[in-house]
Amino acid sequence: MSPKIVTVEEAEARLLELIDLAEQGESIIITHEEQPKVKLVPIGQVPPRRVFGQNRGKIRMRPDFDDPLPNDFWLSGAP
């Protein structure tokens, strides 16, 4: 389903109706000067915040991660 696009002026006049539509799962994009500015979504649909450290131990670095790069990397293979 494509989002419903409304101007700021239209959103001001129909705010309660737009809130009801968003609560029913409709995507509402509010534009200003023909540029999308905000998306109206119900609070329950806000993506969860990222949790610091939730992937601890799942990513590993190679032991040579911080070793200097070879000269041919910097010189594009030139002698």
C-alpha positions in Angstrom: 0.0 0.0 0.0 1.4 3.4 -1.0 1.6 6.1 1.7 -1.0 8.9 1.8 0.7 12.2 1.1 -0.7 15.4 2.5 0.5 19.0 2.8 1.0 20.7 6.2 -2.1 22.8 5.6 -4.2 19.8 4.8 -2.8 18.0 7.9 -3.7 20.9 10.1 -7.3 20.8 8.8 -7.6 17.0 9.1 -5.3 16.0 11.9 -7.8 13.9 13.9 -8.8 12.0 10.7 -5.1 11.4 9.8 -4.3 10.1 13.3 -7.2 7.6 13.0 -5.8 6.5 9.6 -2.3 6.1 11.0 -3.7 4.0 13.9 -5.3 1.7 11.3 -1.9 1.1 9.7 -2.0 3.7 6.9 1.3 5.5 6.2 0.9 9.3 6.3 3.6 11.5 4.9 3.3 15.3 5.6 5.0 17.6 3.1 6.0 21.2 3.2 6.8 23.1 0.0 6.5 19.8 -1.9 9.2 18.1 0.2 8.4 15.2 2.5 9.1 16.4 6.1 7.5 13.9 8.6 5.9 10.5 8.7 2.9 10.0 11.0 2.9 6.7 12.7 1.2 5.4 15.9 3.4 5.1 19.0 3.2 1.3 18.9 4.8 1.2 15.5 7.9 3.2 16.4 10.9 0.9 15.8 12.6 -0.3 19.0 15.7 1.5 20.2 19.0 -0.2 19.6 20.5 -2.0 22.6 24.2 -1.3 23.2 26.2 -4.5 23.3 23.4 -6.9 22.1 25.8 -8.4 19.5 28.8 -8.7 21.9 31.0 -11.6 20.9 29.4 -12.1 17.4 31.9 -9.9 15.5 35.6 -10.7 15.5 38.5 -8.7 14.2 41.5 -10.3 12.5 44.8 -10.1 14.4 46.3 -8.1 11.6 43.5 -5.5 11.6 45.7 -2.5 12.4 48.9 -3.7 10.5 50.2 -1.2 7.9 48.8 -1.6 4.4 51.3 -2.7 1.7 52.9 -0.1 -0.5 51.2 -1.4 -3.6 47.8 -0.6 -2.0 48.8 3.1 -1.8 50.7 3.2 -5.1 48.0 1.4 -7.1 50.5 -1.4 -7.9 53.1 1.0 -9.4 56.7 -0.1 -8.8 
